Amino acid sequence: MLGLKFPSIENLVEWPSFWGNGEWHTLNKVGLSALIATAITLGIYFAAASKAKKNLVPVGIQNLAEVGIEFIDNGIIDQTMGEQGRPWNPFLLSIFSFVLITNLFELVPGWQMPGNARMAFPAMLALVVWVAFIGTGLKYQGLAYFKNAIIPPGVPVFLIPLVALIEFVSTFLVRPFSLAVRLFANMLAGHILLVTFIVLCEALWTTDWFAVFLPLPFIMLVLLTGFELMVSFLQAYIFTILAAVYIGSSMHADH
């Protein structure tokens, strides 16, 4: 019999604090991952900016920043916002970098907890995007943005109340909710899968039959790790491109 000791759901989604005890300044691994992700993102791009003043040709860490900037411009902004969206590059690049780095903590041995598997992170990011696309709409369209967002042109008068309600819920409630839940659910599911196979490998290692039964879950663990690496990039990309779509749609009344 295998002595499987699967962690409780509380341990899977909530790390104990190592600084503070429930106060506002309480810090655990999830909070620390956010601080580290922020520091890495800022460190890379501040270092690149300082070197850019001295080097006309990108070198070292500046190359990494250049790759990120070009990826956001060519892979996201040009496809969703057009040339008008280029000023949004720093914002979208920061979103992408933060989401990606916090996701990758899932694969760090001994850490193995993506920050975005806690709903607070995706909800915070979705709220930032929500404020950004509403602010953009007000900047480009004024208060008429709200009317344009919930009443599409050409809607028959008798359908306006129903369509306006549907569009309001879809635009101002469903958008941020779906952004947050999509990221949270995908990262939590991957986290649980990895933990499951880690626990299974650990249990099989202590049995007399480990040489027979261990290879299969171990191979699955390796494959899942590679899969979750891909998912980490994919979820960061999806979150960022949807943010760009929402912001871009707020720039024009016909969207």
Backbone as CSV, one residue per row, in Angstrom:
resi,resn,N_x,N_y,N_z,CA_x,CA_y,CA_z,C_x,C_y,C_z
1,MET,0.844,-1.203,0.000,0.000,0.000,0.000,0.881,1.256,0.000
2,LEU,0.454,2.251,-0.759,1.198,3.496,-0.804,0.765,4.406,0.330
3,GLY,1.749,4.994,0.994,1.423,5.929,2.066,1.287,7.331,1.532
4,LEU,0.257,7.542,0.712,0.059,8.854,0.112,-0.410,9.852,1.159
5,LYS,0.297,10.952,1.269,-0.088,12.018,2.191,-0.300,13.278,1.367
6,PHE,-1.484,13.354,0.779,-1.769,14.494,-0.086,-2.063,15.717,0.765
7,PRO,-1.474,16.877,0.414,-1.714,18.088,1.211,-3.184,18.475,1.209
8,SER,-3.624,19.102,2.292,-4.997,19.599,2.346,-5.149,20.757,1.371
9,ILE,-6.384,21.060,1.015,-6.636,22.138,0.066,-6.141,23.470,0.608
10,GLU,-6.168,23.628,1.951,-5.672,24.873,2.544,-4.180,25.040,2.270
11,ASN,-3.421,23.931,2.382,-1.986,24.003,2.134,-1.669,24.195,0.659
12,LEU,-2.579,23.752,-0.203,-2.353,23.903,-1.635,-2.497,25.344,-2.091
13,VAL,-3.397,26.076,-1.487,-3.708,27.420,-1.976,-3.346,28.523,-0.992
14,GLU,-2.876,28.179,0.180,-2.553,29.224,1.159,-1.301,28.841,1.935
15,TRP,-0.230,29.578,1.684,1.015,29.319,2.386,0.988,30.015,3.743
16,PRO,1.559,29.397,4.770,1.633,30.067,6.071,2.543,31.285,6.003
17,SER,2.221,32.278,6.787,3.013,33.508,6.794,4.328,33.284,7.520
18,PHE,5.382,33.902,6.994,6.652,33.862,7.711,7.023,35.245,8.243
19,TRP,6.123,36.216,8.020,6.325,37.549,8.587,4.942,38.134,8.872
20,GLY,4.653,38.360,10.131,3.346,38.861,10.525,2.388,37.724,10.814
21,ASN,1.243,38.076,11.377,0.266,37.059,11.766,-1.149,37.556,11.481
22,GLY,-1.423,37.798,10.191,-2.753,38.243,9.799,-2.902,39.746,9.690
23,GLU,-1.844,40.515,10.022,-1.936,41.960,9.896,-1.799,42.349,8.422
24,TRP,-1.930,43.647,8.143,-1.862,44.121,6.766,-0.499,43.869,6.150
25,HIS,0.535,43.818,6.992,1.891,43.630,6.471,2.322,42.166,6.460
26,THR,1.379,41.241,6.684,1.704,39.818,6.657,2.284,39.429,5.294
27,LEU,3.317,38.586,5.321,3.979,38.188,4.080,4.194,36.683,4.071
28,ASN,3.838,36.047,2.953,4.118,34.627,2.764,4.788,34.446,1.403
29,LYS,4.908,33.189,0.955,5.600,32.939,-0.305,4.893,33.583,-1.490
30,VAL,3.574,33.617,-1.442,2.818,34.204,-2.546,3.086,35.704,-2.636
31,GLY,3.022,36.379,-1.492,3.318,37.804,-1.481,4.754,38.090,-1.869
32,LEU,5.673,37.230,-1.391,7.083,37.419,-1.728,7.315,37.229,-3.220
33,SER,6.582,36.300,-3.836,6.738,36.095,-5.279,6.327,37.342,-6.050
34,ALA,5.312,38.060,-5.559,4.892,39.302,-6.210,5.979,40.362,-6.099
35,LEU,6.595,40.455,-4.923,7.675,41.428,-4.738,8.868,41.101,-5.621
36,ILE,9.208,39.810,-5.697,10.340,39.398,-6.528,10.043,39.649,-8.001
37,ALA,8.821,39.309,-8.434,8.438,39.532,-9.833,8.501,41.014,-10.182
38,THR,8.029,41.858,-9.272,8.083,43.306,-9.497,9.518,43.792,-9.568
39,ALA,10.363,43.309,-8.643,11.764,43.730,-8.613,12.504,43.297,-9.877
40,ILE,12.260,42.064,-10.331,12.930,41.574,-11.540,12.503,42.389,-12.754
41,THR,11.195,42.624,-12.878,10.683,43.391,-14.016,11.266,44.797,-14.037
42,LEU,11.214,45.471,-12.898,11.755,46.831,-12.827,13.262,46.834,-13.020
43,GLY,13.943,45.850,-12.428,15.399,45.789,-12.537,15.865,45.642,-13.967
44,ILE,15.219,44.755,-14.711,15.615,44.523,-16.104,15.449,45.786,-16.938
45,TYR,14.296,46.427,-16.807,14.014,47.536,-17.706,14.650,48.853,-17.263
46,PHE,14.880,49.026,-15.966,15.641,50.197,-15.533,17.103,50.058,-15.937
47,ALA,17.643,48.845,-15.805,19.023,48.605,-16.220,19.173,48.817,-17.720
48,ALA,18.193,48.336,-18.469,18.235,48.510,-19.920,18.141,49.986,-20.297
49,ALA,17.282,50.725,-19.584,17.111,52.147,-19.885,18.389,52.928,-19.602
50,SER,19.066,52.588,-18.501,20.301,53.294,-18.161,21.409,52.987,-19.160
51,LYS,21.452,51.735,-19.643,22.476,51.364,-20.616,22.169,51.939,-21.994
52,ALA,20.880,52.151,-22.255,20.492,52.678,-23.563,21.066,54.071,-23.793
53,LYS,21.299,54.794,-22.707,21.852,56.136,-22.824,23.328,56.100,-23.220
54,LYS,23.974,54.953,-22.959,25.407,54.842,-23.225,25.709,54.015,-24.467
55,ASN,24.811,53.108,-24.834,25.066,52.197,-25.943,24.006,52.359,-27.023
56,LEU,24.447,52.694,-28.227,23.515,52.786,-29.335,23.077,51.401,-29.798
57,VAL,23.971,50.425,-29.688,23.653,49.045,-30.053,23.312,48.284,-28.779
58,PRO,22.142,47.624,-28.705,21.753,46.891,-27.496,22.768,45.811,-27.135
59,VAL,23.134,45.754,-25.866,24.060,44.722,-25.388,23.557,44.195,-24.052
60,GLY,23.929,42.965,-23.735,23.625,42.391,-22.432,22.152,42.391,-22.096
61,ILE,21.856,42.907,-20.916,20.476,42.902,-20.423,19.571,43.781,-21.280
62,GLN,20.188,44.732,-21.977,19.405,45.605,-22.851,18.769,44.805,-23.988
63,ASN,19.455,43.750,-24.424,18.889,42.887,-25.467,17.587,42.249,-25.012
64,LEU,17.552,41.820,-23.741,16.348,41.196,-23.199,15.178,42.167,-23.221
65,ALA,15.445,43.410,-22.836,14.389,44.422,-22.857,13.931,44.705,-24.284
66,GLU,14.890,44.750,-25.215,14.540,44.987,-26.616,13.636,43.883,-27.158
67,VAL,13.943,42.642,-26.793,13.117,41.517,-27.234,11.696,41.666,-26.696
68,GLY,11.589,42.027,-25.410,10.273,42.209,-24.806,9.485,43.325,-25.466
69,ILE,10.148,44.444,-25.726,9.482,45.594,-26.346,8.994,45.244,-27.748
70,GLU,9.851,44.592,-28.528,9.471,44.227,-29.894,8.360,43.176,-29.904
71,PHE,8.410,42.253,-28.942,7.365,41.233,-28.862,6.003,41.872,-28.598
72,ILE,5.957,42.815,-27.668,4.691,43.484,-27.354,4.214,44.315,-28.544
73,ASP,5.147,45.047,-29.177,4.769,45.876,-30.325,4.259,45.031,-31.492
74,ASN,5.059,44.044,-31.889,4.751,43.275,-33.100,3.729,42.167,-32.864
75,GLY,3.781,41.553,-31.687,2.932,40.401,-31.440,1.593,40.718,-30.810
76,ILE,1.479,41.910,-30.214,0.231,42.237,-29.517,-0.356,43.567,-29.993
77,ILE,0.405,44.649,-29.854,-0.149,45.977,-30.148,-0.528,46.123,-31.616
78,ASP,0.382,45.740,-32.524,0.083,45.889,-33.952,-1.120,45.055,-34.375
79,GLN,-1.350,43.944,-33.682,-2.443,43.046,-34.047,-3.791,43.479,-33.465
80,THR,-3.761,44.274,-32.409,-5.008,44.586,-31.706,-5.331,46.078,-31.618
81,MET,-4.309,46.926,-31.575,-4.533,48.345,-31.326,-4.048,49.235,-32.459
82,GLY,-3.126,48.734,-33.262,-2.558,49.548,-34.323,-1.504,50.509,-33.798
83,GLU,-1.050,51.374,-34.684,0.008,52.325,-34.332,-0.395,53.207,-33.156
84,GLN,-1.674,53.468,-33.029,-2.173,54.328,-31.953,-1.918,53.724,-30.580
85,GLY,-1.701,52.421,-30.531,-1.504,51.756,-29.248,-0.067,51.669,-28.791
86,ARG,0.887,52.161,-29.591,2.299,52.047,-29.225,2.634,52.654,-27.851
87,PRO,2.020,53.779,-27.463,2.326,54.319,-26.123,1.957,53.379,-24.980
88,TRP,1.140,52.376,-25.254,0.740,51.429,-24.213,1.756,50.308,-24.023
89,ASN,2.851,50.336,-24.767,3.841,49.258,-24.664,4.366,49.058,-23.244
90,PRO,4.799,50.115,-22.541,5.321,49.891,-21.179,4.301,49.245,-20.245
91,PHE,3.050,49.668,-20.355,2.003,49.097,-19.505,1.800,47.618,-19.811
92,LEU,1.634,47.292,-21.088,1.386,45.902,-21.479,2.599,45.021,-21.214
93,LEU,3.788,45.573,-21.416,5.005,44.802,-21.141,5.134,44.507,-19.651
94,SER,4.764,45.463,-18.825,4.800,45.250,-17.370,3.796,44.178,-16.954
95,ILE,2.591,44.233,-17.532,1.575,43.216,-17.242,2.082,41.835,-17.634
96,PHE,2.603,41.717,-18.857,3.089,40.427,-19.353,4.218,39.894,-18.480
97,SER,5.187,40.744,-18.162,6.344,40.308,-17.372,5.927,39.872,-15.979
98,PHE,5.056,40.647,-15.344,4.628,40.320,-13.985,3.865,39.002,-13.956
99,VAL,2.919,38.833,-14.882,2.135,37.593,-14.915,3.038,36.401,-15.199
100,LEU,3.954,36.548,-16.155,4.839,35.434,-16.515,5.732,35.026,-15.354
101,ILE,6.358,35.989,-14.705,7.296,35.655,-13.625,6.567,35.032,-12.445
102,THR,5.416,35.575,-12.070,4.674,34.973,-10.956,4.177,33.577,-11.321
103,ASN,3.866,33.347,-12.595,3.486,32.002,-13.031,4.655,31.023,-12.910
104,LEU,5.843,31.484,-13.273,7.006,30.594,-13.318,7.454,30.130,-11.937
105,PHE,7.008,30.794,-10.888,7.349,30.322,-9.539,6.769,28.935,-9.278
106,GLU,5.785,28.546,-10.068,5.219,27.203,-9.956,6.265,26.124,-10.211
107,LEU,7.289,26.461,-10.997,8.280,25.470,-11.417,9.575,25.554,-10.626
108,VAL,9.650,26.453,-9.660,10.864,26.603,-8.850,10.857,25.557,-7.738
109,PRO,11.845,24.657,-7.701,11.880,23.631,-6.642,11.882,24.260,-5.252
110,GLY,11.065,23.710,-4.374,10.972,24.234,-3.021,9.989,25.378,-2.881
111,TRP,9.603,25.971,-3.988,8.623,27.064,-3.972,7.285,26.528,-4.473
112,GLN,7.265,26.166,-5.746,6.162,25.415,-6.350,4.780,25.991,-6.037
113,MET,4.677,27.303,-6.156,3.383,27.948,-5.942,3.293,29.175,-6.835
114,PRO,2.507,29.109,-7.919,2.341,30.294,-8.754,1.485,31.328,-8.033
115,GLY,1.955,32.562,-8.008,1.187,33.594,-7.324,-0.221,33.726,-7.866
116,ASN,-0.386,33.471,-9.172,-1.702,33.640,-9.788,-2.652,32.489,-9.513
117,ALA,-2.209,31.502,-8.720,-3.128,30.470,-8.240,-3.906,30.953,-7.025
118,ARG,-3.604,32.156,-6.566,-4.401,32.840,-5.545,-5.223,33.909,-6.243
119,MET,-6.519,33.920,-6.022,-7.427,34.788,-6.770,-7.093,36.268,-6.597
120,ALA,-6.435,36.624,-5.500,-6.139,38.031,-5.238,-5.274,38.638,-6.341
121,PHE,-4.293,37.876,-6.845,-3.409,38.406,-7.884,-4.149,38.659,-9.193
122,PRO,-4.810,37.636,-9.765,-5.548,37.889,-11.007,-6.624,38.964,-10.856
123,ALA,-7.282,39.006,-9.695,-8.315,40.020,-9.478,-7.710,41.421,-9.481
124,MET,-6.554,41.573,-8.854,-5.878,42.869,-8.836,-5.484,43.290,-10.250
125,LEU,-4.910,42.360,-11.012,-4.490,42.664,-12.379,-5.692,42.992,-13.262
126,ALA,-6.778,42.238,-13.095,-7.988,42.499,-13.878,-8.569,43.867,-13.537
127,LEU,-8.493,44.260,-12.270,-8.984,45.577,-11.862,-8.159,46.686,-12.505
128,VAL,-6.849,46.485,-12.594,-5.976,47.464,-13.249,-6.360,47.617,-14.719
129,VAL,-6.586,46.496,-15.398,-6.987,46.537,-16.807,-8.359,47.194,-16.952
130,TRP,-9.271,46.897,-16.034,-10.614,47.489,-16.044,-10.534,49.013,-15.962
131,VAL,-9.725,49.511,-15.037,-9.542,50.961,-14.900,-8.901,51.531,-16.158
132,ALA,-7.951,50.791,-16.736,-7.236,51.273,-17.921,-8.164,51.417,-19.120
133,PHE,-9.015,50.411,-19.376,-9.844,50.538,-20.588,-10.994,51.521,-20.390
134,ILE,-11.484,51.678,-19.165,-12.508,52.707,-18.931,-11.880,54.093,-19.036
135,GLY,-10.692,54.261,-18.446,-9.994,55.541,-18.541,-9.677,55.914,-19.979
136,THR,-9.289,54.924,-20.776,-9.007,55.172,-22.192,-10.270,55.606,-22.930
137,GLY,-11.386,54.944,-22.634,-12.643,55.324,-23.264,-13.037,56.751,-22.938
138,LEU,-12.870,57.147,-21.682,-13.201,58.516,-21.279,-12.260,59.524,-21.929
139,LYS,-10.993,59.146,-22.090,-10.018,60.052,-22.705,-10.355,60.317,-24.167
140,TYR,-10.704,59.281,-24.903,-10.923,59.412,-26.344,-12.359,59.787,-26.709
141,GLN,-13.320,59.437,-25.864,-14.722,59.654,-26.222,-15.491,60.511,-25.231
142,GLY,-14.879,60.824,-24.105,-15.592,61.567,-23.086,-16.671,60.705,-22.445
143,LEU,-17.653,61.345,-21.842,-18.727,60.598,-21.186,-19.576,59.809,-22.180
144,ALA,-19.482,60.171,-23.458,-20.220,59.425,-24.483,-19.712,57.988,-24.592
145,TYR,-18.557,57.718,-24.009,-18.008,56.357,-24.055,-18.982,55.342,-23.475
146,PHE,-19.614,55.703,-22.363,-20.519,54.753,-21.713,-21.722,54.438,-22.606
147,LYS,-22.245,55.465,-23.277,-23.367,55.231,-24.198,-22.916,54.389,-25.383
148,ASN,-21.755,54.730,-25.938,-21.251,53.990,-27.098,-20.923,52.536,-26.756
149,ALA,-20.517,52.308,-25.498,-20.116,50.962,-25.096,-21.304,50.033,-24.906
150,ILE,-22.448,50.591,-24.516,-23.585,49.713,-24.195,-24.714,49.764,-25.224
151,ILE,-24.649,50.733,-26.146,-25.696,50.818,-27.180,-25.024,50.809,-28.553
152,PRO,-24.861,49.657,-29.160,-24.244,49.578,-30.490,-25.095,50.312,-31.521
153,PRO,-24.473,50.856,-32.559,-25.249,51.553,-33.599,-26.157,50.584,-34.349
154,GLY,-27.332,51.071,-34.717,-28.252,50.273,-35.510,-29.206,49.404,-34.725
155,VAL,-29.165,49.475,-33.395,-30.068,48.664,-32.580,-31.471,49.277,-32.612
156,PRO,-32.508,48.497,-32.899,-33.881,49.028,-32.870,-34.215,49.621,-31.506
157,VAL,-35.014,50.681,-31.516,-35.319,51.401,-30.282,-35.922,50.487,-29.225
158,PHE,-36.822,49.596,-29.625,-37.496,48.763,-28.626,-36.563,47.725,-27.991
159,LEU,-35.395,47.500,-28.606,-34.431,46.541,-28.049,-33.331,47.208,-27.225
160,ILE,-33.294,48.538,-27.252,-32.211,49.248,-26.571,-32.100,48.886,-25.091
161,PRO,-33.195,48.851,-24.307,-33.040,48.503,-22.884,-32.400,47.128,-22.669
162,LEU,-32.837,46.134,-23.429,-32.293,44.784,-23.272,-30.835,44.718,-23.717
163,VAL,-30.545,45.296,-24.892,-29.176,45.273,-25.413,-28.238,46.053,-24.503
164,ALA,-28.705,47.194,-23.998,-27.876,48.012,-23.112,-27.512,47.245,-21.841
165,LEU,-28.478,46.514,-21.291,-28.205,45.720,-20.090,-27.185,44.622,-20.380
166,ILE,-27.382,43.919,-21.498,-26.459,42.840,-21.867,-25.053,43.381,-22.107
167,GLU,-24.947,44.484,-22.852,-23.640,45.064,-23.159,-22.966,45.616,-21.910
168,PHE,-23.757,46.190,-21.007,-23.175,46.705,-19.764,-22.549,45.576,-18.954
169,VAL,-23.307,44.499,-18.777,-22.794,43.353,-18.017,-21.577,42.755,-18.713
170,SER,-21.660,42.612,-20.043,-20.574,42.005,-20.804,-19.300,42.842,-20.752
171,THR,-19.443,44.154,-20.912,-18.275,45.032,-21.011,-17.671,45.369,-19.661
172,PHE,-18.495,45.733,-18.704,-17.968,46.274,-17.451,-17.912,45.265,-16.302
173,LEU,-18.564,44.131,-16.440,-18.537,43.122,-15.374,-17.880,41.815,-15.824
174,VAL,-18.316,41.298,-16.976,-17.796,40.006,-17.434,-16.333,40.104,-17.848
175,ARG,-15.943,41.197,-18.481,-14.550,41.333,-18.930,-13.550,41.154,-17.786
176,PRO,-13.610,41.965,-16.734,-12.632,41.780,-15.651,-12.793,40.443,-14.943
177,PHE,-14.042,39.990,-14.780,-14.271,38.710,-14.103,-13.643,37.558,-14.883
178,SER,-13.868,37.530,-16.193,-13.323,36.436,-17.005,-11.804,36.502,-17.083
179,LEU,-11.245,37.709,-17.134,-9.789,37.858,-17.118,-9.194,37.216,-15.870
180,ALA,-9.772,37.540,-14.726,-9.245,37.040,-13.456,-9.443,35.537,-13.316
181,VAL,-10.651,35.066,-13.601,-10.964,33.646,-13.389,-10.170,32.759,-14.340
182,ARG,-9.997,33.181,-15.590,-9.254,32.371,-16.566,-7.820,32.137,-16.082
183,LEU,-7.154,33.202,-15.672,-5.773,33.077,-15.206,-5.701,32.257,-13.926
184,PHE,-6.575,32.560,-12.984,-6.590,31.848,-11.702,-6.845,30.353,-11.887
185,ALA,-7.868,30.009,-12.661,-8.257,28.601,-12.810,-7.173,27.786,-13.498
186,ASN,-6.569,28.337,-14.536,-5.527,27.604,-15.253,-4.296,27.370,-14.396
187,MET,-3.886,28.379,-13.643,-2.684,28.217,-12.828,-2.946,27.329,-11.617
188,LEU,-4.135,27.411,-11.034,-4.452,26.542,-9.896,-4.536,25.083,-10.340
189,ALA,-5.153,24.836,-11.492,-5.264,23.461,-11.994,-3.889,22.863,-12.252
190,GLY,-3.007,23.634,-12.864,-1.653,23.148,-13.112,-0.894,22.888,-11.827
191,HIS,-1.077,23.759,-10.853,-0.423,23.598,-9.553,-0.863,22.303,-8.880
192,ILE,-2.164,22.028,-8.898,-2.687,20.809,-8.269,-2.176,19.560,-8.988
193,LEU,-2.114,19.603,-10.318,-1.603,18.459,-11.077,-0.149,18.164,-10.731
194,LEU,0.675,19.206,-10.684,2.084,19.007,-10.356,2.250,18.446,-8.951
195,VAL,1.512,18.995,-7.998,1.599,18.504,-6.619,1.176,17.042,-6.546
196,THR,0.144,16.673,-7.294,-0.335,15.287,-7.286,0.760,14.316,-7.707
197,PHE,1.452,14.619,-8.783,2.488,13.705,-9.265,3.753,13.774,-8.416
198,ILE,4.018,14.920,-7.803,5.151,15.002,-6.876,4.901,14.113,-5.666
199,VAL,3.695,14.181,-5.114,3.336,13.343,-3.966,3.393,11.866,-4.341
200,LEU,2.913,11.527,-5.532,2.924,10.133,-5.976,4.351,9.621,-6.152
201,CYS,5.217,10.429,-6.748,6.623,10.031,-6.909,7.298,9.843,-5.559
202,GLU,7.018,10.749,-4.630,7.615,10.649,-3.295,7.154,9.382,-2.584
203,ALA,5.862,9.049,-2.721,5.332,7.851,-2.069,5.923,6.583,-2.680
204,LEU,6.041,6.551,-3.999,6.591,5.368,-4.665,8.069,5.176,-4.350
205,TRP,8.779,6.258,-4.104,10.212,6.180,-3.814,10.488,5.385,-2.541
206,THR,9.546,5.380,-1.629,9.755,4.704,-0.338,9.269,3.257,-0.348
207,THR,8.762,2.763,-1.487,8.275,1.385,-1.547,9.329,0.466,-2.149
208,ASP,9.127,-0.841,-1.979,10.054,-1.825,-2.542,9.894,-1.944,-4.053
209,TRP,8.794,-1.447,-4.571,8.503,-1.581,-5.991,8.761,-0.280,-6.757
210,PHE,9.576,0.607,-6.163,9.738,1.912,-6.793,10.361,1.811,-8.188
211,ALA,11.259,0.835,-8.400,11.915,0.700,-9.703,10.923,0.312,-10.793
212,VAL,9.829,-0.360,-10.388,8.826,-0.804,-11.360,7.794,0.282,-11.633
213,PHE,7.306,0.911,-10.558,6.175,1.829,-10.699,6.569,3.303,-10.768
214,LEU,7.770,3.652,-10.306,8.158,5.065,-10.262,8.312,5.706,-11.642
215,PRO,8.862,5.005,-12.653,9.114,5.686,-13.936,7.898,6.370,-14.549
216,LEU,6.720,5.739,-14.492,5.547,6.324,-15.143,5.147,7.669,-14.542
217,PRO,4.923,7.758,-13.208,4.576,9.082,-12.659,5.718,10.083,-12.790
218,PHE,6.972,9.593,-12.762,8.102,10.513,-12.912,8.117,11.111,-14.318
219,ILE,7.888,10.253,-15.317,7.821,10.751,-16.697,6.668,11.739,-16.848
220,MET,5.524,11.414,-16.240,4.381,12.322,-16.293,4.706,13.652,-15.623
221,LEU,5.460,13.601,-14.527,5.847,14.823,-13.822,6.733,15.694,-14.708
222,VAL,7.691,15.068,-15.398,8.574,15.815,-16.297,7.771,16.434,-17.440
223,LEU,6.871,15.645,-18.022,6.043,16.154,-19.118,5.131,17.286,-18.650
224,LEU,4.551,17.124,-17.466,3.681,18.169,-16.928,4.455,19.443,-16.630
225,THR,5.694,19.284,-16.177,6.521,20.464,-15.912,6.754,21.249,-17.198
226,GLY,7.083,20.529,-18.281,7.240,21.197,-19.571,5.944,21.826,-20.048
227,PHE,4.842,21.111,-19.831,3.529,21.632,-20.224,3.186,22.890,-19.444
228,GLU,3.453,22.892,-18.146,3.145,24.057,-17.318,4.041,25.241,-17.652
229,LEU,5.256,24.963,-18.121,6.116,26.048,-18.594,5.462,26.737,-19.787
230,MET,4.936,25.937,-20.705,4.235,26.487,-21.862,2.976,27.238,-21.430
231,VAL,2.229,26.664,-20.481,1.001,27.299,-19.994,1.312,28.642,-19.337
232,SER,2.425,28.720,-18.616,2.809,29.972,-17.957,2.983,31.088,-18.977
233,PHE,3.691,30.787,-20.077,3.858,31.776,-21.144,2.519,32.073,-21.821
234,LEU,1.757,31.025,-22.097,0.497,31.192,-22.819,-0.499,32.035,-22.031
235,GLN,-0.612,31.796,-20.731,-1.555,32.557,-19.917,-1.134,34.019,-19.788
236,ALA,0.174,34.266,-19.705,0.653,35.651,-19.673,0.323,36.351,-20.989
237,TYR,0.497,35.634,-22.096,0.199,36.200,-23.419,-1.297,36.469,-23.576
238,ILE,-2.122,35.501,-23.192,-3.576,35.660,-23.325,-4.069,36.831,-22.487
239,PHE,-3.603,36.926,-21.251,-4.027,38.022,-20.380,-3.640,39.365,-20.999
240,THR,-2.411,39.445,-21.525,-1.918,40.704,-22.074,-2.635,41.079,-23.361
241,ILE,-2.859,40.108,-24.241,-3.502,40.441,-25.519,-4.973,40.815,-25.306
242,LEU,-5.641,40.200,-24.326,-7.016,40.602,-24.023,-7.049,42.010,-23.434
243,ALA,-6.061,42.328,-22.600,-5.972,43.693,-22.070,-5.814,44.690,-23.212
244,ALA,-4.973,44.342,-24.197,-4.767,45.221,-25.350,-6.047,45.359,-26.173
245,VAL,-6.775,44.270,-26.347,-8.037,44.306,-27.097,-9.041,45.219,-26.402
246,TYR,-9.163,45.091,-25.090,-10.130,45.899,-24.349,-9.765,47.377,-24.393
247,ILE,-8.481,47.674,-24.220,-8.042,49.075,-24.255,-8.212,49.643,-25.659
248,GLY,-7.816,48.858,-26.666,-7.948,49.315,-28.048,-9.388,49.568,-28.441
249,SER,-10.306,48.724,-27.969,-11.718,48.900,-28.315,-12.309,50.150,-27.683
250,SER,-11.696,50.627,-26.604,-12.200,51.829,-25.933,-11.789,53.111,-26.645
251,MET,-10.866,53.001,-27.596,-10.380,54.194,-28.286,-11.345,54.677,-29.358
252,HIS,-12.223,53.776,-29.813,-13.084,54.122,-30.940,-14.536,53.816,-30.613
253,ALA,-15.417,54.706,-30.998,-16.836,54.570,-30.667,-17.495,53.414,-31.400
254,ASP,-16.927,52.994,-32.532,-17.577,51.956,-33.327,-17.262,50.557,-32.835
255,HIS,-16.513,50.409,-31.738,-16.173,49.077,-31.226,-17.128,48.732,-30.099
